[in-house]
Amino acid sequence: MNTADMLVYVHPELDVQRRVHLQNWVSGCIGVDCAEFNHHPHPHALIVKYDPDTVQGMQILNMVRKVDPAAAMVGL
């Protein structure tokens, strides 16, 4: 399995409940190994580890944008 990491910034005011929902939803996506927010220094940064042979980064970003339309992907 190949692995890639991506960082997705969501709006800093996205509430905790929606961040937890987003984290769990993305983690449940086929091809995603894990997705978690960096709670302490950057609570608006979602780190996603995934298999690019199974799911594309833009697919993940589009999932996140259903919760936060202003979400932006940053390369690692």
C-alpha positions as CSV (number, residue, x, y, z in Angstrom):
1,M,0.0,0.0,0.0
2,N,1.3,3.4,-0.9
3,T,0.7,6.2,1.6
4,A,0.4,9.9,1.3
5,D,-0.3,12.7,3.8
6,M,-2.4,15.8,3.3
7,L,-3.2,18.7,5.5
8,V,-6.6,20.3,5.2
9,Y,-7.4,23.6,6.8
10,V,-11.0,24.2,7.9
11,H,-12.4,27.5,9.2
12,P,-11.1,28.1,12.7
13,E,-14.6,28.7,14.0
14,L,-15.8,25.2,12.9
15,D,-17.2,23.9,16.2
16,V,-15.9,20.9,18.0
17,Q,-18.9,18.7,17.2
18,R,-18.6,19.3,13.5
19,R,-14.8,18.7,13.6
20,V,-15.3,15.4,15.4
21,H,-18.0,14.4,12.8
22,L,-15.6,15.4,10.0
23,Q,-12.7,13.5,11.5
24,N,-14.8,10.3,11.9
25,W,-16.4,10.6,8.4
26,V,-13.1,11.1,6.6
27,S,-11.5,8.3,8.6
28,G,-14.3,5.9,7.5
29,C,-13.6,6.6,3.8
30,I,-12.2,3.6,1.9
31,G,-8.5,4.2,1.3
32,V,-8.1,6.5,4.3
33,D,-5.8,5.1,7.0
34,C,-6.5,7.9,9.5
35,A,-7.7,11.5,9.8
36,E,-7.3,13.6,12.9
37,F,-7.2,17.2,13.9
38,N,-4.0,18.6,15.5
39,H,-6.0,19.7,18.5
40,H,-3.5,21.7,20.5
41,P,-1.4,23.9,18.3
42,H,-3.7,24.0,15.3
43,P,-7.3,22.9,16.0
44,H,-8.3,23.8,12.4
45,A,-5.7,21.5,10.7
46,L,-7.0,18.1,9.6
47,I,-4.2,15.7,8.9
48,V,-5.1,12.8,6.6
49,K,-3.0,9.7,5.8
50,Y,-4.4,7.8,2.8
51,D,-3.6,5.4,-0.1
52,P,-3.5,7.5,-3.3
53,D,-4.0,4.3,-5.3
54,T,-7.5,3.9,-3.7
55,V,-8.7,7.5,-3.1
56,Q,-7.5,10.8,-4.5
57,G,-6.7,13.9,-2.4
58,M,-9.3,15.9,-4.2
59,Q,-12.0,13.4,-3.3
60,I,-11.1,13.8,0.4
61,L,-11.0,17.6,0.1
62,N,-14.5,17.5,-1.6
63,M,-15.8,15.5,1.4
64,V,-14.4,18.1,3.8
65,R,-15.9,20.9,1.7
66,K,-19.4,19.4,2.3
67,V,-18.9,20.4,5.9
68,D,-16.8,23.5,5.4
69,P,-17.0,25.0,1.8
70,A,-14.0,27.2,2.5
71,A,-11.7,24.2,3.4
72,A,-8.3,24.3,1.7
73,M,-5.7,21.6,1.0
74,V,-2.1,22.2,1.9
75,G,0.6,19.8,0.7
76,L,3.0,18.2,3.2
